Amino acid sequence: MSEQSDETNKDTLNEYDRHVLEQLVVDNWGLSVDTLKRMLYCGIDEISLVLIEDPEINELFSDPRMLGQKILFKHRLRQWRLEQQSILNNSIHGEQMNGNGMRGIGGIGGGLPRHHHATPNGNAAKRKYPFDADPVQTLPPSDDEVVSVKMELGASSPLTTIAPPFGPSPILPPVLRRKTSEPQSLQERTSGAIGDIPVRIDRGSLLRLLQSSQSGRWILSSFKPTQPLERRGQTIITHLIVDQFLHFNILFKHRLMCHYASVITELFPAEIKELYYAPRNTVKRNTSGKLFDRYTNQRLRHKNRLPRAKPFVVDEWTEQKTFAELAIMNEAMNGRGDFMGRRLSANGDGTGSDDGNVSSDFLQPVATMYVEGEDHDPMSSGSAVDYSTRETDMPNRD
């Protein structure tokens, strides 16, 4: 008897249909193998699942011991039909308008094969199924479709007017044209700087600085305390810090760079301090680090755009003030002539050296200060870094 059932199964469905049904019913729906065998025995294929109704389901699961499988089958069938309906709707939505602005021919019947079976009452037209909906009634064209087609055909066919068949004509929004302008100035590029944080920053102030920009908030929400930041995050932190000094025209001294690197490691424990600032030593001659490289390169790149006033040189007293306060002080001092210029010299030279002497770190070739990811040629100038804040070249005491 079992051999006869197997032969019946083989004659009813081909190998491909059996494989498709097994993938759907057993693998996706989670029904038992006995249920699959019962469906194969009854000749149920994927098309039958589209057309099957409650009377056929009751006959398929006529055995009372398969009541649980019947309940699960009806639930999975309902979900599957909704998924298929959604797929077909998306397909119709994409094919409604072809290249000439006309409705596509495929329609809803193009996505699913149809087998017309004779019914006992001889009237198949009265029987409606979940997917037998009129696509014209189901999906009227939206305003976005009409606007998009109108924009596409506007240039090539000025006499063609596409109007929606339903409702009044849409009000077209104003055409947005991409603004073409010259490259941003230094002030525009650092417009996100905030002035109410102290120059000698602490952990809380650095946190405020990061929270003031969208990219900084992204870092705070994505970093993990036990893992170092991504390269993008390290670059964002470096830019936010350096932009503060460039925007408010304050000299970023080596002592402050070292302090900022320490604060970064306090807020992000997995970061390495030397990555942001590494002082010169006997092993590695030149100073390095993201903060130093970024500040040096930006001073060089925007040398002609920087304010002609010398950057403010902070000391242990003024570094406790905010960026905005020092910017106001610097503007007032530069407006009072040579007397305030001598006051600047008392706080150190404009080269970043605390003792007033020119640091040889600022005389290294531009090639050693190239910051990865920046689109400039480090050797284009053909000379060493030239700070506009340097007054005289004095011998180095180091």
Phi, psi and omega in degrees: 000318179295323178296324178293323178295318179298318179296323179295319179298316183295325181284332184285309182240143176281177186295322180294315180296322178295320180293317179297317181294322179294318178298320183285310189281315185274310186284315184272317184273339179079022177279166185280165178292327178297322177296320177298316180297321178296318179293320177295321180296323180275359178077027180278125175238188184295325178293323179297327179294334177288327188259344188295144179233181187302317179300319179292324178295320179297323179287326178295319179253054181288338179285123181300335181288350179256022181298318179298318177294327178294317179297314179295322180298314181295322179293313180294323180296319180296316178296318182297320180294322177296320178296317179296322178297319179295319179297317180293321178298317178296323179294319179293319181300325181278337185256001182298323181247119177267194185296337181263009180081009180260160180291139181295157182273336189304313178064189183283337181281349182284338183271348184219129179292146181241130173244121182268117180252144176289141180254157182301323182276357175075007181236091183277344185288335183280345183275121183249143182238167186303331186257006182269055178253150178284117183298333179292322180280328184287317186234084173292148181297137180276167178297325180297321179296317181296317180295317182295318179293322180295321179291323181292323184267355186296317185283317185279332183224083185293339182274351181272129179237122178261119180237142180290137179287347183242125174080179181287168180293140181288152176272114184286134176289160178297143180289125180267121178254139180294128182282126177255123182219171178287163178304146182295145175282173181297319180296322179291322181291334181252025184292347180276004181291148177242141189259354186262028173243148182291153178294317174277091192286155172238184184299317180294322180292322176296322177297319177296320180298319179291323181288347182280351181230156180294319179294324177294321177294328176297320178298314183295328182274343186250344186282154177242134186301332184267000183234142178292159179291156172292162180300324178296317179295320178298321179293321180297315179299315180300315181294318181298319181290310183295324180298331176300313183289323179290320184293317183265006175057055178240133182290128179270093185282160182299323180298320178289324177300317179297320179294316180297321178298322178293319180293324177299317179290336175290319181282327179237091189300333183279355180280155179256129184298317183295343177293330182261329175203123177232112183291164178292141177215184184287337181277310179247112191297314189265149173293145181216182181121153184298320181295314180295314182296316182296313182295317181295315181294321180291323176297322180287316184295319184256030183301322181280345182259346181293154176301143180291339176292141179295146177293149181288132179259115186276155171235190184294337179273313184285338182289349176278346179278167181279166179299318182294320179296317180291327177295320177293317178299318182295320179295319179292321182292320179289341178275356184253012167082210189293330182299314179285335174297323176291330177294326177296320181296334179292333180271001181117164181284164180277031182249359182095356180271133183288333185268004178090355180265158180285125178277133180292348177297333181272004178251005182285157182298155181296330183299331180279354182247017182290129179261125182298137178097352179264144191263047178234159180267113185295339183258012184292329183282333178071017181214176179282170179295130182240109179274132178290348182270355182281131180265301181223154177266112180250152181298146182280133179277350178287000000 
